[in-house]
């Protein structure tokens, strides 16, 4: 991992691409490292309905 990826800064890379005439050339691309999405808290499991209480006879 590069320093810029560890610090969250943009990373520049060079890629070979072909133009409309088919001639290859280098292009620079800047990318930002993806941050992990913040996970939403999981809802607590709740029963759909409470079981009826047993009545003592």
C-alpha positions in Angstrom: 0.0 0.0 0.0 1.3 3.4 -0.9 1.6 6.4 1.5 -1.2 8.2 -0.2 -3.5 5.2 0.1 -2.7 4.9 3.9 -3.3 8.7 4.5 -6.5 8.8 2.4 -5.0 11.1 -0.3 -5.6 10.8 -4.0 -3.5 8.2 -5.9 -2.2 8.9 -9.5 -1.8 6.1 -11.9 -0.9 5.9 -15.5 -2.8 3.7 -17.9 -2.3 2.9 -21.6 -5.4 3.8 -23.6 -6.2 3.9 -27.3 -7.6 7.1 -28.9 -10.3 7.2 -31.6 -7.7 6.5 -34.3 -6.5 3.4 -32.4 -3.2 4.9 -31.4 -2.1 4.1 -27.8 -1.1 6.8 -25.4 -0.7 7.2 -21.7 -3.3 8.9 -19.5 -3.0 9.8 -15.9 -5.9 8.9 -13.6 -6.5 10.2 -10.1 -8.5 8.0 -7.7 -9.5 8.5 -4.2 -9.3 5.5 -1.8 -12.7 4.1 -1.0 -13.8 4.5 2.6 -15.7 1.7 4.2 -19.4 2.7 4.6 -20.5 3.2 8.2 -22.6 0.2 9.2 -26.0 1.0 10.4 -26.9 -0.6 13.8 -28.7 -3.8 13.3 -32.3 -3.7 14.6 -32.9 -5.7 17.7 -34.8 -8.9 17.1 -38.4 -8.6 18.3 -40.9 -11.4 18.1 -43.9 -10.7 15.9 -46.2 -11.4 18.8 -45.7 -12.5 22.3 -46.6 -16.1 23.2 -49.7 -16.3 25.4 -48.9 -16.7 29.1 -49.8 -20.1 30.6 -52.6 -19.7 33.2 -52.4 -21.6 36.4 -55.6 -23.7 37.1 
